[in-house]
């Protein structure tokens, strides 16, 4: 799914607890940051890893040019509606509403 600067009525349904999205930005190959929030704007954090340290950043992997994947199995997440926020190096915010079944 493609990210937007403002949310509309559309909802992306997570496929096998994974979110696939495109992030297209002209003239940039910089770093992006991703966060997921629940309906009460509480940030959903990654689960504890094997070393017992809490990761404070959401892991994602790049699948080709401008295509990304987030595995929700790595998150403390339940069924419901969430908002993915992606921020580029310039601080511009892009959004995607997600439904986890």
Secondary structure, DSSP 8 states (H G I E B T S, - for coil): -B-BSS--S--EE-BTTEEEEE---TT-----EEEEE-TTS-B--B-B-TTS-B--S---EE-STTEEEEEGGGB---SEEEEEEEE-TT--EEEEEEEE-
